[in-house]
Amino acid sequence: MKAEVYVTLKNGILDPQGKAVQQSLHHLGYAAVKDVRLGKYIEIELSPMPLDEAKRQVAEMCRKLLANTVIENFRFEIKE
Amino acid sequence: MKAEVYVTLKNGILDPQGKAVQQSLHHLGYAAVKDVRLGKYIEIELSPMPLDEAKRQVAEMCRKLLANTVIENFRFEIKE
């Protein structure tokens, strides 16, 4: 089974890297770009286990290692 | 409207950062983790435009700037 984890900066947290990408896109001529926020996308391949247990473990991994919950949000999906 | 872009390493491309995360998860006791791949998740806020035009522009942004298509794949969703 596989977990797909998305880690994004919380609203209100500055994202200078996103701003840099936004400026680059403007320089390339994409005037329609109003904002860019960069986040992480993490694919975790897991040994088979009950869905509830997988959800519990992945949420714990996010809180302990994958996301900095002071400034980042996370969400994830588990796929069989 | 908003574009959600996912950039992932192609299969067969080594992901040392993913391996480092995988090892850290093992050290934390998550023995069920078989593989970890790290990618990017990019949110782009766009001025309103026809959906087809948004798809065209975002695909072009990915090829020109957001993804290195030699080693990375990209996919995206456009949300109103």
Backbone of each chain as nested JSON, in Angstrom:
{
  "chains": [
    {"id": "A", "residues": [
      {"number": 1, "name": "MET", "atoms": {"N": [0.84, -1.199, 0.0], "CA": [0.0, 0.0, 0.0], "C": [0.878, 1.253, 0.0]}},
      {"number": 2, "name": "LYS", "atoms": {"N": [0.269, 2.337, -0.399], "CA": [1.06, 3.55, -0.589], "C": [0.393, 4.734, 0.098]}},
      {"number": 3, "name": "ALA", "atoms": {"N": [1.207, 5.575, 0.733], "CA": [0.692, 6.815, 1.312], "C": [1.219, 7.984, 0.493]}},
      {"number": 4, "name": "GLU", "atoms": {"N": [0.331, 8.893, 0.15], "CA": [0.726, 10.117, -0.539], "C": [0.546, 11.27, 0.438]}},
      {"number": 5, "name": "VAL", "atoms": {"N": [1.655, 11.9, 0.79], "CA": [1.63, 12.937, 1.823], "C": [1.902, 14.304, 1.187]}},
      {"number": 6, "name": "TYR", "atoms": {"N": [1.112, 15.288, 1.57], "CA": [1.298, 16.656, 1.092], "C": [1.639, 17.536, 2.288]}},
      {"number": 7, "name": "VAL", "atoms": {"N": [2.75, 18.222, 2.206], "CA": [3.139, 19.131, 3.283], "C": [3.176, 20.547, 2.711]}},
      {"number": 8, "name": "THR", "atoms": {"N": [2.395, 21.428, 3.3], "CA": [2.326, 22.806, 2.796], "C": [2.578, 23.791, 3.93]}},
      {"number": 9, "name": "LEU", "atoms": {"N": [3.08, 24.954, 3.573], "CA": [3.256, 26.004, 4.572], "C": [1.894, 26.508, 5.032]}},
      {"number": 10, "name": "LYS", "atoms": {"N": [1.78, 26.806, 6.322], "CA": [0.531, 27.377, 6.816], "C": [0.295, 28.755, 6.209]}},
      {"number": 11, "name": "ASN", "atoms": {"N": [-0.966, 29.135, 6.138], "CA": [-1.3, 30.483, 5.695], "C": [-0.622, 31.498, 6.6]}},
      {"number": 12, "name": "GLY", "atoms": {"N": [-0.11, 32.536, 5.999], "CA": [0.507, 33.578, 6.806], "C": [1.997, 33.369, 6.989]}},
      {"number": 13, "name": "ILE", "atoms": {"N": [2.495, 32.172, 6.674], "CA": [3.93, 31.933, 6.753], "C": [4.555, 32.349, 5.41]}},
      {"number": 14, "name": "LEU", "atoms": {"N": [5.556, 33.193, 5.477], "CA": [6.199, 33.665, 4.253], "C": [6.828, 32.503, 3.485]}},
      {"number": 15, "name": "ASP", "atoms": {"N": [6.766, 32.569, 2.16], "CA": [7.333, 31.522, 1.31], "C": [8.252, 32.177, 0.269]}},
      {"number": 16, "name": "PRO", "atoms": {"N": [9.472, 32.524, 0.676], "CA": [10.373, 33.232, -0.247], "C": [10.706, 32.414, -1.492]}},
      {"number": 17, "name": "GLN", "atoms": {"N": [10.784, 31.092, -1.334], "CA": [11.075, 30.241, -2.49], "C": [9.91, 30.308, -3.495]}},
      {"number": 18, "name": "GLY", "atoms": {"N": [8.69, 30.303, -2.967], "CA": [7.52, 30.447, -3.832], "C": [7.525, 31.787, -4.549]}},
      {"number": 19, "name": "LYS", "atoms": {"N": [7.903, 32.828, -3.815], "CA": [7.96, 34.167, -4.426], "C": [8.988, 34.196, -5.558]}},
      {"number": 20, "name": "ALA", "atoms": {"N": [10.113, 33.508, -5.352], "CA": [11.148, 33.468, -6.382], "C": [10.628, 32.777, -7.643]}},
      {"number": 21, "name": "VAL", "atoms": {"N": [9.901, 31.674, -7.445], "CA": [9.318, 30.967, -8.591], "C": [8.304, 31.863, -9.29]}},
      {"number": 22, "name": "GLN", "atoms": {"N": [7.499, 32.562, -8.485], "CA": [6.492, 33.47, -9.057], "C": [7.15, 34.532, -9.94]}},
      {"number": 23, "name": "GLN", "atoms": {"N": [8.233, 35.131, -9.427], "CA": [8.938, 36.148, -10.214], "C": [9.505, 35.565, -11.5]}},
      {"number": 24, "name": "SER", "atoms": {"N": [10.071, 34.367, -11.388], "CA": [10.614, 33.724, -12.59], "C": [9.51, 33.501, -13.62]}},
      {"number": 25, "name": "LEU", "atoms": {"N": [8.333, 33.074, -13.144], "CA": [7.22, 32.847, -14.071], "C": [6.779, 34.161, -14.718]}},
      {"number": 26, "name": "HIS", "atoms": {"N": [6.775, 35.242, -13.94], "CA": [6.449, 36.554, -14.52], "C": [7.462, 36.93, -15.589]}},
      {"number": 27, "name": "HIS", "atoms": {"N": [8.74, 36.686, -15.278], "CA": [9.774, 37.023, -16.255], "C": [9.633, 36.202, -17.532]}},
      {"number": 28, "name": "LEU", "atoms": {"N": [9.097, 34.998, -17.395], "CA": [8.868, 34.15, -18.575], "C": [7.597, 34.564, -19.322]}},
      {"number": 29, "name": "GLY", "atoms": {"N": [6.861, 35.535, -18.761], "CA": [5.706, 36.06, -19.486], "C": [4.355, 35.591, -18.974]}},
      {"number": 30, "name": "TYR", "atoms": {"N": [4.331, 34.828, -17.875], "CA": [3.048, 34.34, -17.356], "C": [2.453, 35.353, -16.395]}},
      {"number": 31, "name": "ALA", "atoms": {"N": [1.781, 36.353, -16.959], "CA": [1.267, 37.462, -16.151], "C": [0.081, 37.03, -15.293]}},
      {"number": 32, "name": "ALA", "atoms": {"N": [-0.554, 35.905, -15.638], "CA": [-1.746, 35.468, -14.906], "C": [-1.411, 34.866, -13.543]}},
      {"number": 33, "name": "VAL", "atoms": {"N": [-0.13, 34.622, -13.296], "CA": [0.256, 33.994, -12.028], "C": [0.165, 35.006, -10.896]}},
      {"number": 34, "name": "LYS", "atoms": {"N": [-0.729, 34.75, -9.927], "CA": [-0.925, 35.706, -8.837], "C": [-0.166, 35.321, -7.581]}},
      {"number": 35, "name": "ASP", "atoms": {"N": [0.026, 34.037, -7.388], "CA": [0.761, 33.601, -6.197], "C": [1.271, 32.185, -6.422]}},
      {"number": 36, "name": "VAL", "atoms": {"N": [2.4, 31.872, -5.818], "CA": [2.952, 30.518, -5.884], "C": [3.361, 30.107, -4.474]}},
      {"number": 37, "name": "ARG", "atoms": {"N": [2.95, 28.915, -4.07], "CA": [3.376, 28.368, -2.775], "C": [3.994, 27.007, -3.053]}},
      {"number": 38, "name": "LEU", "atoms": {"N": [5.168, 26.786, -2.485], "CA": [5.842, 25.505, -2.692], "C": [5.631, 24.604, -1.484]}},
      {"number": 39, "name": "GLY", "atoms": {"N": [5.364, 23.359, -1.763], "CA": [5.236, 22.392, -0.694], "C": [5.956, 21.111, -1.063]}},
      {"number": 40, "name": "LYS", "atoms": {"N": [5.802, 20.106, -0.218], "CA": [6.444, 18.824, -0.471], "C": [5.385, 17.772, -0.759]}},
      {"number": 41, "name": "TYR", "atoms": {"N": [5.751, 16.865, -1.63], "CA": [4.893, 15.735, -1.958], "C": [5.717, 14.485, -1.699]}},
      {"number": 42, "name": "ILE", "atoms": {"N": [5.261, 13.636, -0.806], "CA": [6.056, 12.492, -0.361], "C": [5.272, 11.205, -0.59]}},
      {"number": 43, "name": "GLU", "atoms": {"N": [5.866, 10.292, -1.337], "CA": [5.248, 8.983, -1.546], "C": [5.924, 7.967, -0.627]}},
      {"number": 44, "name": "ILE", "atoms": {"N": [5.142, 7.285, 0.179], "CA": [5.677, 6.285, 1.102], "C": [5.074, 4.927, 0.762]}},
      {"number": 45, "name": "GLU", "atoms": {"N": [5.941, 4.002, 0.414], "CA": [5.504, 2.63, 0.125], "C": [5.509, 1.856, 1.445]}},
      {"number": 46, "name": "LEU", "atoms": {"N": [4.365, 1.269, 1.787], "CA": [4.226, 0.598, 3.082], "C": [3.942, -0.887, 2.909]}},
      {"number": 47, "name": "SER", "atoms": {"N": [4.42, -1.687, 3.854], "CA": [4.004, -3.093, 3.898], "C": [2.507, -3.128, 4.2]}},
      {"number": 48, "name": "PRO", "atoms": {"N": [1.821, -4.168, 3.71], "CA": [0.373, -4.244, 3.933], "C": [0.036, -4.233, 5.431]}},
      {"number": 49, "name": "MET", "atoms": {"N": [-0.994, -3.49, 5.763], "CA": [-1.487, -3.436, 7.147], "C": [-2.919, -2.902, 7.094]}},
      {"number": 50, "name": "PRO", "atoms": {"N": [-3.664, -3.042, 8.185], "CA": [-5.034, -2.497, 8.163], "C": [-5.012, -0.988, 7.898]}},
      {"number": 51, "name": "LEU", "atoms": {"N": [-6.04, -0.51, 7.209], "CA": [-6.09, 0.894, 6.805], "C": [-5.997, 1.833, 8.016]}},
      {"number": 52, "name": "ASP", "atoms": {"N": [-6.705, 1.505, 9.069], "CA": [-6.686, 2.353, 10.268], "C": [-5.283, 2.49, 10.836]}},
      {"number": 53, "name": "GLU", "atoms": {"N": [-4.573, 1.351, 10.859], "CA": [-3.221, 1.334, 11.402], "C": [-2.292, 2.162, 10.491]}},
      {"number": 54, "name": "ALA", "atoms": {"N": [-2.476, 2.05, 9.166], "CA": [-1.658, 2.827, 8.237], "C": [-1.882, 4.322, 8.456]}},
      {"number": 55, "name": "LYS", "atoms": {"N": [-3.152, 4.704, 8.603], "CA": [-3.468, 6.122, 8.836], "C": [-2.805, 6.628, 10.112]}},
      {"number": 56, "name": "ARG", "atoms": {"N": [-2.878, 5.807, 11.149], "CA": [-2.3, 6.196, 12.426], "C": [-0.784, 6.384, 12.291]}},
      {"number": 57, "name": "GLN", "atoms": {"N": [-0.137, 5.409, 11.648], "CA": [1.323, 5.482, 11.522], "C": [1.761, 6.669, 10.655]}},
      {"number": 58, "name": "VAL", "atoms": {"N": [1.072, 6.89, 9.547], "CA": [1.492, 7.972, 8.646], "C": [1.283, 9.337, 9.313]}},
      {"number": 59, "name": "ALA", "atoms": {"N": [0.166, 9.5, 10.021], "CA": [-0.069, 10.765, 10.731], "C": [1.051, 11.012, 11.736]}},
      {"number": 60, "name": "GLU", "atoms": {"N": [1.476, 9.943, 12.398], "CA": [2.539, 10.049, 13.393], "C": [3.866, 10.409, 12.722]}},
      {"number": 61, "name": "MET", "atoms": {"N": [4.154, 9.768, 11.576], "CA": [5.38, 10.092, 10.822], "C": [5.394, 11.565, 10.437]}},
      {"number": 62, "name": "CYS", "atoms": {"N": [4.229, 12.065, 10.018], "CA": [4.146, 13.476, 9.617], "C": [4.477, 14.376, 10.797]}},
      {"number": 63, "name": "ARG", "atoms": {"N": [3.851, 14.066, 11.947], "CA": [4.078, 14.929, 13.111], "C": [5.504, 14.84, 13.619]}},
      {"number": 64, "name": "LYS", "atoms": {"N": [6.105, 13.637, 13.548], "CA": [7.44, 13.452, 14.11], "C": [8.566, 13.885, 13.184]}},
      {"number": 65, "name": "LEU", "atoms": {"N": [8.37, 13.69, 11.857], "CA": [9.508, 13.882, 10.961], "C": [9.2, 14.683, 9.694]}},
      {"number": 66, "name": "LEU", "atoms": {"N": [8.081, 14.36, 9.049], "CA": [7.91, 14.863, 7.683], "C": [7.486, 16.325, 7.634]}},
      {"number": 67, "name": "ALA", "atoms": {"N": [6.716, 16.764, 8.617], "CA": [6.261, 18.152, 8.626], "C": [6.738, 18.848, 9.892]}},
      {"number": 68, "name": "ASN", "atoms": {"N": [7.017, 20.108, 9.759], "CA": [7.275, 20.947, 10.937], "C": [5.948, 21.615, 11.272]}},
      {"number": 69, "name": "THR", "atoms": {"N": [5.256, 21.046, 12.259], "CA": [3.869, 21.479, 12.481], "C": [3.74, 22.891, 13.049]}},
      {"number": 70, "name": "VAL", "atoms": {"N": [4.854, 23.507, 13.4], "CA": [4.793, 24.912, 13.817], "C": [4.441, 25.798, 12.609]}},
      {"number": 71, "name": "ILE", "atoms": {"N": [5.019, 25.457, 11.461], "CA": [4.809, 26.307, 10.28], "C": [4.172, 25.576, 9.102]}},
      {"number": 72, "name": "GLU", "atoms": {"N": [3.992, 24.262, 9.227], "CA": [3.477, 23.503, 8.08], "C": [2.228, 22.699, 8.435]}},
      {"number": 73, "name": "ASN", "atoms": {"N": [1.34, 22.571, 7.447], "CA": [0.214, 21.649, 7.535], "C": [0.549, 20.386, 6.751]}},
      {"number": 74, "name": "PHE", "atoms": {"N": [-0.104, 19.3, 7.095], "CA": [0.038, 18.106, 6.261], "C": [-1.313, 17.451, 6.06]}},
      {"number": 75, "name": "ARG", "atoms": {"N": [-1.427, 16.751, 4.957], "CA": [-2.58, 15.875, 4.739], "C": [-2.067, 14.694, 3.936]}},
      {"number": 76, "name": "PHE", "atoms": {"N": [-2.792, 13.602, 3.983], "CA": [-2.327, 12.426, 3.251], "C": [-3.484, 11.553, 2.811]}},
      {"number": 77, "name": "GLU", "atoms": {"N": [-3.212, 10.738, 1.817], "CA": [-4.161, 9.731, 1.345], "C": [-3.447, 8.389, 1.353]}},
      {"number": 78, "name": "ILE", "atoms": {"N": [-4.186, 7.369, 1.754], "CA": [-3.634, 6.012, 1.717], "C": [-4.276, 5.276, 0.549]}},
      {"number": 79, "name": "LYS", "atoms": {"N": [-3.456, 4.696, -0.304], "CA": [-3.999, 3.926, -1.428], "C": [-3.576, 2.472, -1.316]}},
      {"number": 80, "name": "GLU", "atoms": {"N": [-4.501, 1.599, -1.633], "CA": [-4.189, 0.155, -1.531], "C": [-3.209, -0.25, -2.627]}}
    ]},
    {"id": "B", "residues": [
      {"number": 1, "name": "MET", "atoms": {"N": [-8.611, 31.101, -10.032], "CA": [-8.484, 29.642, -10.158], "C": [-7.103, 29.197, -9.701]}},
      {"number": 2, "name": "LYS", "atoms": {"N": [-7.008, 27.918, -9.399], "CA": [-5.783, 27.421, -8.78], "C": [-5.293, 26.176, -9.503]}},
      {"number": 3, "name": "ALA", "atoms": {"N": [-3.967, 26.119, -9.709], "CA": [-3.368, 24.903, -10.263], "C": [-2.584, 24.207, -9.164]}},
      {"number": 4, "name": "GLU", "atoms": {"N": [-2.759, 22.906, -9.052], "CA": [-1.971, 22.098, -8.116], "C": [-1.057, 21.218, -8.938]}},
      {"number": 5, "name": "VAL", "atoms": {"N": [0.242, 21.448, -8.785], "CA": [1.22, 20.757, -9.623], "C": [2.015, 19.774, -8.755]}},
      {"number": 6, "name": "TYR", "atoms": {"N": [2.206, 18.581, -9.266], "CA": [3.004, 17.559, -8.584], "C": [4.198, 17.223, -9.451]}},
      {"number": 7, "name": "VAL", "atoms": {"N": [5.385, 17.366, -8.9], "CA": [6.601, 17.036, -9.642], "C": [7.279, 15.879, -8.912]}},
      {"number": 8, "name": "THR", "atoms": {"N": [7.487, 14.786, -9.619], "CA": [8.1, 13.601, -8.999], "C": [9.281, 13.138, -9.834]}},
      {"number": 9, "name": "LEU", "atoms": {"N": [10.215, 12.501, -9.186], "CA": [11.339, 11.915, -9.91], "C": [10.849, 10.741, -10.754]}},
      {"number": 10, "name": "LYS", "atoms": {"N": [11.408, 10.607, -11.946], "CA": [11.05, 9.464, -12.781], "C": [11.513, 8.168, -12.136]}},
      {"number": 11, "name": "ASN", "atoms": {"N": [10.822, 7.079, -12.467], "CA": [11.262, 5.761, -12.001], "C": [12.685, 5.508, -12.473]}},
      {"number": 12, "name": "GLY", "atoms": {"N": [13.478, 4.934, -11.595], "CA": [14.846, 4.611, -11.992], "C": [15.829, 5.707, -11.652]}},
      {"number": 13, "name": "ILE", "atoms": {"N": [15.33, 6.907, -11.331], "CA": [16.229, 7.988, -10.92], "C": [16.438, 7.873, -9.411]}},
      {"number": 14, "name": "LEU", "atoms": {"N": [17.692, 7.84, -9.001], "CA": [18.002, 7.707, -7.576], "C": [17.454, 8.898, -6.788]}},
      {"number": 15, "name": "ASP", "atoms": {"N": [16.963, 8.635, -5.591], "CA": [16.424, 9.688, -4.743], "C": [17.102, 9.613, -3.374]}},
      {"number": 16, "name": "PRO", "atoms": {"N": [18.319, 10.136, -3.256], "CA": [19.054, 10.021, -1.997], "C": [18.349, 10.697, -0.826]}},
      {"number": 17, "name": "GLN", "atoms": {"N": [17.652, 11.786, -1.112], "CA": [16.919, 12.482, -0.047], "C": [15.787, 11.591, 0.481]}},
      {"number": 18, "name": "GLY", "atoms": {"N": [15.109, 10.918, -0.459], "CA": [14.063, 9.979, -0.06], "C": [14.631, 8.842, 0.786]}},
      {"number": 19, "name": "LYS", "atoms": {"N": [15.803, 8.338, 0.374], "CA": [16.45, 7.254, 1.14], "C": [16.796, 7.725, 2.551]}},
      {"number": 20, "name": "ALA", "atoms": {"N": [17.225, 8.967, 2.672], "CA": [17.567, 9.515, 3.994], "C": [16.321, 9.57, 4.878]}},
      {"number": 21, "name": "VAL", "atoms": {"N": [15.206, 10.016, 4.292], "CA": [13.952, 10.061, 5.061], "C": [13.541, 8.647, 5.459]}},
      {"number": 22, "name": "GLN", "atoms": {"N": [13.678, 7.712, 4.51], "CA": [13.321, 6.318, 4.792], "C": [14.131, 5.781, 5.976]}},
      {"number": 23, "name": "GLN", "atoms": {"N": [15.426, 6.033, 5.977], "CA": [16.279, 5.583, 7.081], "C": [15.865, 6.224, 8.401]}},
      {"number": 24, "name": "SER", "atoms": {"N": [15.566, 7.514, 8.355], "CA": [15.121, 8.188, 9.579], "C": [13.835, 7.556, 10.104]}},
      {"number": 25, "name": "LEU", "atoms": {"N": [12.924, 7.225, 9.191], "CA": [11.666, 6.598, 9.624], "C": [11.938, 5.222, 10.238]}},
      {"number": 26, "name": "HIS", "atoms": {"N": [12.875, 4.487, 9.648], "CA": [13.238, 3.191, 10.244], "C": [13.797, 3.381, 11.641]}},
      {"number": 27, "name": "HIS", "atoms": {"N": [14.666, 4.388, 11.772], "CA": [15.251, 4.634, 13.092], "C": [14.19, 5.023, 14.114]}},
      {"number": 28, "name": "LEU", "atoms": {"N": [13.131, 5.645, 13.64], "CA": [12.037, 6.013, 14.537], "C": [11.123, 4.819, 14.837]}},
      {"number": 29, "name": "GLY", "atoms": {"N": [11.399, 3.688, 14.178], "CA": [10.638, 2.48, 14.497], "C": [9.571, 2.082, 13.49]}},
      {"number": 30, "name": "TYR", "atoms": {"N": [9.481, 2.801, 12.368], "CA": [8.459, 2.469, 11.369], "C": [9.007, 1.435, 10.397]}},
      {"number": 31, "name": "ALA", "atoms": {"N": [8.949, 0.173, 10.813], "CA": [9.547, -0.907, 10.028], "C": [8.752, -1.181, 8.751]}},
      {"number": 32, "name": "ALA", "atoms": {"N": [7.499, -0.727, 8.703], "CA": [6.654, -1.021, 7.542], "C": [6.999, -0.168, 6.326]}},
      {"number": 33, "name": "VAL", "atoms": {"N": [7.848, 0.831, 6.515], "CA": [8.18, 1.721, 5.393], "C": [9.138, 1.015, 4.446]}},
      {"number": 34, "name": "LYS", "atoms": {"N": [8.694, 0.792, 3.202], "CA": [9.524, 0.054, 2.252], "C": [10.283, 0.979, 1.309]}},
      {"number": 35, "name": "ASP", "atoms": {"N": [9.695, 2.134, 1.03], "CA": [10.375, 3.074, 0.134], "C": [9.789, 4.462, 0.339]}},
      {"number": 36, "name": "VAL", "atoms": {"N": [10.62, 5.474, 0.146], "CA": [10.152, 6.863, 0.226], "C": [10.695, 7.61, -0.98]}},
      {"number": 37, "name": "ARG", "atoms": {"N": [9.82, 8.351, -1.657], "CA": [10.251, 9.197, -2.768], "C": [9.769, 10.614, -2.464]}},
      {"number": 38, "name": "LEU", "atoms": {"N": [10.657, 11.564, -2.6], "CA": [10.28, 12.95, -2.327], "C": [10.007, 13.687, -3.635]}},
      {"number": 39, "name": "GLY", "atoms": {"N": [8.958, 14.459, -3.627], "CA": [8.65, 15.272, -4.79], "C": [8.251, 16.664, -4.354]}},
      {"number": 40, "name": "LYS", "atoms": {"N": [7.839, 17.452, -5.333], "CA": [7.412, 18.815, -5.028], "C": [5.92, 18.953, -5.265]}},
      {"number": 41, "name": "TYR", "atoms": {"N": [5.3, 19.775, -4.443], "CA": [3.894, 20.084, -4.595], "C": [3.803, 21.603, -4.705]}},
      {"number": 42, "name": "ILE", "atoms": {"N": [3.281, 22.093, -5.811], "CA": [3.303, 23.531, -6.076], "C": [1.879, 24.033, -6.301]}},
      {"number": 43, "name": "GLU", "atoms": {"N": [1.472, 25.013, -5.527], "CA": [0.159, 25.627, -5.718], "C": [0.342, 26.95, -6.454]}},
      {"number": 44, "name": "ILE", "atoms": {"N": [-0.356, 27.094, -7.574], "CA": [-0.246, 28.332, -8.355], "C": [-1.615, 28.985, -8.427]}},
      {"number": 45, "name": "GLU", "atoms": {"N": [-1.706, 30.199, -7.92], "CA": [-2.953, 30.962, -7.98], "C": [-2.956, 31.738, -9.299]}},
      {"number": 46, "name": "LEU", "atoms": {"N": [-3.989, 31.536, -10.099], "CA": [-4.041, 32.143, -11.433], "C": [-5.212, 33.1, -11.565]}},
      {"number": 47, "name": "SER", "atoms": {"N": [-5.029, 34.142, -12.362], "CA": [-6.166, 34.978, -12.728], "C": [-7.141, 34.128, -13.54]}},
      {"number": 48, "name": "PRO", "atoms": {"N": [-8.445, 34.466, -13.475], "CA": [-9.433, 33.674, -14.205], "C": [-9.134, 33.639, -15.704]}},
      {"number": 49, "name": "MET", "atoms": {"N": [-9.287, 32.48, -16.291], "CA": [-9.102, 32.312, -17.741], "C": [-9.819, 31.025, -18.137]}},
      {"number": 50, "name": "PRO", "atoms": {"N": [-10.035, 30.803, -19.427], "CA": [-10.676, 29.543, -19.82], "C": [-9.831, 28.346, -19.379]}},
      {"number": 51, "name": "LEU", "atoms": {"N": [-10.52, 27.251, -19.042], "CA": [-9.831, 26.075, -18.508], "C": [-8.759, 25.556, -19.466]}},
      {"number": 52, "name": "ASP", "atoms": {"N": [-9.09, 25.513, -20.746], "CA": [-8.125, 25.013, -21.738], "C": [-6.85, 25.84, -21.745]}},
      {"number": 53, "name": "GLU", "atoms": {"N": [-7.041, 27.161, -21.667], "CA": [-5.893, 28.071, -21.672], "C": [-5.062, 27.876, -20.402]}},
      {"number": 54, "name": "ALA", "atoms": {"N": [-5.725, 27.684, -19.264], "CA": [-5.007, 27.46, -18.01], "C": [-4.182, 26.182, -18.103]}},
      {"number": 55, "name": "LYS", "atoms": {"N": [-4.788, 25.121, -18.643], "CA": [-4.064, 23.85, -18.789], "C": [-2.831, 24.03, -19.664]}},
      {"number": 56, "name": "ARG", "atoms": {"N": [-3.009, 24.776, -20.766], "CA": [-1.907, 24.978, -21.693], "C": [-0.77, 25.725, -20.995]}},
      {"number": 57, "name": "GLN", "atoms": {"N": [-1.137, 26.817, -20.305], "CA": [-0.103, 27.629, -19.651], "C": [0.62, 26.859, -18.545]}},
      {"number": 58, "name": "VAL", "atoms": {"N": [-0.132, 26.115, -17.732], "CA": [0.505, 25.415, -16.608], "C": [1.43, 24.305, -17.132]}},
      {"number": 59, "name": "ALA", "atoms": {"N": [0.998, 23.597, -18.171], "CA": [1.863, 22.555, -18.748], "C": [3.165, 23.18, -19.252]}},
      {"number": 60, "name": "GLU", "atoms": {"N": [3.036, 24.351, -19.847], "CA": [4.215, 25.049, -20.374], "C": [5.136, 25.501, -19.228]}},
      {"number": 61, "name": "MET", "atoms": {"N": [4.532, 26.024, -18.146], "CA": [5.332, 26.427, -16.971], "C": [6.112, 25.234, -16.436]}},
      {"number": 62, "name": "CYS", "atoms": {"N": [5.439, 24.075, -16.392], "CA": [6.102, 22.868, -15.867], "C": [7.303, 22.518, -16.732]}},
      {"number": 63, "name": "ARG", "atoms": {"N": [7.099, 22.532, -18.046], "CA": [8.195, 22.141, -18.937], "C": [9.334, 23.149, -18.911]}},
      {"number": 64, "name": "LYS", "atoms": {"N": [8.979, 24.44, -18.781], "CA": [10.019, 25.471, -18.852], "C": [10.734, 25.707, -17.536]}},
      {"number": 65, "name": "LEU", "atoms": {"N": [10.018, 25.583, -16.418], "CA": [10.623, 26.009, -15.156], "C": [10.439, 25.03, -13.988]}},
      {"number": 66, "name": "LEU", "atoms": {"N": [9.217, 24.531, -13.831], "CA": [8.914, 23.849, -12.563], "C": [9.489, 22.442, -12.475]}},
      {"number": 67, "name": "ALA", "atoms": {"N": [9.569, 21.762, -13.614], "CA": [10.097, 20.398, -13.603], "C": [11.314, 20.31, -14.511]}},
      {"number": 68, "name": "ASN", "atoms": {"N": [12.237, 19.473, -14.138], "CA": [13.353, 19.133, -15.017], "C": [12.948, 17.843, -15.722]}},
      {"number": 69, "name": "THR", "atoms": {"N": [12.46, 17.975, -16.953], "CA": [11.823, 16.824, -17.599], "C": [12.806, 15.72, -17.987]}},
      {"number": 70, "name": "VAL", "atoms": {"N": [14.086, 15.967, -17.82], "CA": [15.049, 14.883, -18.049], "C": [14.914, 13.826, -16.951]}},
      {"number": 71, "name": "ILE", "atoms": {"N": [14.705, 14.279, -15.725], "CA": [14.669, 13.337, -14.599], "C": [13.345, 13.368, -13.828]}},
      {"number": 72, "name": "GLU", "atoms": {"N": [12.456, 14.312, -14.178], "CA": [11.221, 14.441, -13.401], "C": [9.971, 14.347, -14.271]}},
      {"number": 73, "name": "ASN", "atoms": {"N": [8.933, 13.783, -13.695], "CA": [7.597, 13.819, -14.294], "C": [6.781, 14.902, -13.608]}},
      {"number": 74, "name": "PHE", "atoms": {"N": [5.773, 15.404, -14.309], "CA": [4.849, 16.315, -13.638], "C": [3.423, 15.966, -14.015]}},
      {"number": 75, "name": "ARG", "atoms": {"N": [2.509, 16.308, -13.114], "CA": [1.081, 16.249, -13.432], "C": [0.431, 17.375, -12.66]}},
      {"number": 76, "name": "PHE", "atoms": {"N": [-0.732, 17.8, -13.1], "CA": [-1.375, 18.911, -12.398], "C": [-2.879, 18.823, -12.526]}},
      {"number": 77, "name": "GLU", "atoms": {"N": [-3.539, 19.503, -11.608], "CA": [-5.0, 19.648, -11.643], "C": [-5.317, 21.129, -11.572]}},
      {"number": 78, "name": "ILE", "atoms": {"N": [-6.32, 21.533, -12.332], "CA": [-6.766, 22.926, -12.273], "C": [-8.084, 22.957, -11.521]}},
      {"number": 79, "name": "LYS", "atoms": {"N": [-8.166, 23.806, -10.518], "CA": [-9.423, 23.926, -9.757], "C": [-9.971, 25.337, -9.899]}},
      {"number": 80, "name": "GLU", "atoms": {"N": [-11.285, 25.421, -10.009], "CA": [-11.905, 26.745, -10.203], "C": [-11.843, 27.543, -8.899]}}
    ]}
  ]
}
